Amino acid sequence: MERRKFIKNCSFAAVGIPMIGTILQSCGSIYYATTSQSKTGLTLSKSEFWELKKDKKIERKFVMIQSNKFGFPICLYKIKDDQYVASLLKCTHRGCELNVGGGIYSCPCHGSEFTTQGKLLEGPADEDLQTFITKSDNENIYIKIS
């Protein structure tokens, strides 16, 4: 192999391997919660936010909910101790499914960005995300989707 080609290949490997690790790690952190559905909404246990890793209890910042009604997932983000925001992960620009990560929702199609509370940060979208009313008690979180 030529020296230039060898250096070029090593450079790609040096950059690519850490990127692959980051991508795989971020995919591993996406968790779909188990919910029950009624005519007016979804219910999930607060325990869905807890993960056991090596005998250590770790709290998730968000959980994903699969929604047949909307065709897009809903992200339930924990804002404070007993305060949650549920946002439909459908970009208001052209309807692409949003990515979750880095404390924002981002559109892979055209670059729009939204806060975890569904507020528009950067266009080309010009509307906030659809969000849902949430309530909770000692054991469960209720998302009104009707």
N, C-alpha and C positions, 0 to 999 in steps of 0.2 A: 504494500500500500504506500502511496506517495505521502510524504511528510505533511503537506498541506491538507490533504484529504483526511489523514489521521487526526490532525489538530481540529479540523472542522467537526468531525464526528464526535470527538471527545467534548468539544464545546457544547454541541447539541445535547449530549448525554448529561453533562454537568447542569445544564439548565432544565432539561426535560424531566429527569428523574424526580427532583424535588416538586415540580409542578404536578406530576402524576400522583405523588403522595398526598399533596394538598387536595387535589380533586377527589381522590378516593376517601380521604378523611371527611371532607364536607358531605359527601354522599352518605357516609355512615351515620352522620348526625341527624339525618332526616328521619323522624319517627312518626308513623301514622297511628293515631290514637284509636282505641275502640270506643264506639259511640252507640247510643240507642236513639232511634228516631221516632218522633211523634208527628202529628199533623202540623204542629206549630213550631217545632224546633228539634234540636239535638241536645243530648245529655251525655256528659262524660265525667268520669271520676277524676277528682283532683290528683289521685295517685298516678294518673297517666303522665304527669310532669316529673315523676321520679324514676330514676334509672339506677340500678345496682351494678357497680363496676368494682370488681376486686374487693367485695365486701364493704364497699363504700357507697353511701347513698348520695347521688348527684342529681341536682334539680335541672331540668331542661328549661331553656328560655322560651321555647315554643313547641307546639305539637301540630302536626298536620291532620286534617280531617278530610276523608274522601267523601265527596258529595255527589250523589247521582242526580240530584235536582238541578244543579248548576253546570255540571260537566267539567268543573274545575275544582281543585282542592280549596279548602278554607284553612287559613293559618290562624291558630289561636295563640296569641302572644301574651305572655305574662308581663304586665307593666309594673305592678306593685304586689304586695302581699296577697291581696284578695281582689285585684283588679285585672281584667283581661280584655283584649281587643281581638275580635274575630273579623278577618278580612278575606274576601274572595280574591284568589290569586289570578285574576283575569285583568290584563292591562286595559285601561280605558282608552287607549289609542287605537289599536287594531285587534285586540282580543287575544294576544299571545299569553301563554301561561308564564307567570312570573317566577323568578328564582328567589330563594330565601338565603340570606347570608350577609355577614358583616353588619348586622343591625339595620338592614334595609331590604326592600323588595326591589328587584331589578328586572327589567324586560330584556330578554336576550335578542329580541327581534330589532328593536329600534332605540334601545338605551334609556327609556324612561325609568325613573327611580321614585320610590315611595317610602315614607317612613313606616315603621312597624304599626303605626296607628292608622295607616291608610291614606295619609296626606301626601299630595304630590310634591316631590322635591325638584324634579327636573323632567322636562318634556322630551319628546314631542307630545306626550299625553297632556291634556288640559283639564282633566277632572280627577278628583280623588277616587280611591278605590271604593267599591261597595263594601260597607261594614255592617255588622249585625249587632243587635243589642245582646249583651251578656249579663247574666246574674249568677250568683253563686251562693251556696250555703256551706256548712261545715264539710260536706263530703263531695258535692258535685258542682259542675259548671253547666249552665244552661244557655244555649245559643238560640235566639229566636230567629227563625228563617222564613216565617210565613209572610 
